[in-house]
Amino acid sequence: MVRVGIIGCGNIARSAHIPAYMARHDVTCSHFCDIRPERAQDMVARYGTGKATVAYREVLADPEVDAVSICTPNHLHAAIAIEAMRAGKDVLCEKPAARTLDEVLAMRRTRRETGRVLNIGVVNRFNGAVRKIRDLIAENALGQVYHVYVSFRARRSIPGLGGDFTNRSVAGGGVLIDWGVHFLDLVMFCCGDPMPVTVSGKAYCMLGRNIGEYVYNSMWAGPPDPAGVCDVEDCISGFIRTEGPTVSLNGAWAQNIGTDEMFVDFLGDRAGIRLQYGKGFTLYGARDGRLFDDSSIHYGNPPMFDEEIEDFVHSIRTRSKSVADLDTVLRSAAIIQALYDSSDRGQEVRFEEYDAL
């Protein structure tokens, strides 16, 4: 029986991590930890197991705890993961790995020193459609993939304006580090993790900068806090040259366009694919002198959070490296850092600057 402590009992823990653990017969959630005691207590009452606490160090101090899921705000990811590994615990840390590349590299150093498992919640790597696209690219079904276009845009979806999501010291950034991390990671995963060469980006804080005047229909993690902070981007554009395809992206938590767009286009010289994020994909090409659109390609698609937890437990038991291991997300984490650095400096940056990778 693997004993897991849940650190942070917010939405991602309640909706994904905890149910996936509790569905297994070889795992028990021994601790539920949250700074809001009622959240942790609710999990104990709901599942009839475990101990509620507000102190994550109490979880780490228990010698019978084998592993932890870190589901806290971003600014705590690196510190808790490092403490957990030093306490002899294996770690599944929600995305992003941390706020900055320096924090991610500190996590890697500790993982190497301790030999613990350190997986990151890049859950799209366990999505059936994403895995099938990776296989099709590897099989040369698209020919040479020369460009990937990424769009993650919504009309007015800034989460909890004025709260933790829009406070750079807590979150590390805005729409790029919240939504873009998933899109960039799946692109790197599908394309074989090509080495970036140059990165150019521009981040904008536009629609959310005046909290009192922000108009919206609904707000995840809301309502707005007029006394709060919004110093992160609600819009981002970027261009990445890699040793494989080029990648362009447009992302927006908030835009004055009424159509939401959440898709990735993989453009090859033989065929192309449009992936609708979280859904299926269509393959486009030409065959026997005719154009074709094929959205009937079959692939297994079990619940991806269940697959993520299955993979984590397997890593714990076998001490094997996962497709979600920290090392597999280093380049996407560095791309995010480079996009922010490029925006701050007002110029393109060369990826060789991040030579710690």
Secondary structure as UniProt FT lines:
FT   STRAND          2..7
FT   HELIX           11..12
FT   HELIX           13..17
FT   HELIX           18..22
FT   STRAND          27..33
FT   HELIX           37..47
FT   STRAND          51..53
FT   HELIX           56..61
FT   TURN            63..64
FT   STRAND          67..70
FT   HELIX           74..76
FT   HELIX           77..86
FT   TURN            87..88
FT   STRAND          90..93
FT   HELIX           101..114
FT   STRAND          118..120
FT   HELIX           123..126
FT   HELIX           128..138
FT   TURN            139..142
FT   STRAND          145..153
FT   TURN            159..161
FT   HELIX           164..166
FT   HELIX           168..171
FT   HELIX           176..180
FT   HELIX           181..190
FT   TURN            191..192
FT   STRAND          196..204
FT   TURN            207..208
FT   HELIX           211..213
FT   TURN            220..221
FT   TURN            226..227
FT   STRAND          235..242
FT   STRAND          246..252
FT   STRAND          261..268
FT   STRAND          271..276
FT   TURN            277..278
FT   STRAND          281..287
FT   TURN            288..289
FT   STRAND          290..294
FT   HELIX           304..318
FT   TURN            323..324
FT   HELIX           326..329
FT   HELIX           330..345
FT   STRAND          349..350
FT   HELIX           351..353
FT   TURN            355..356
//
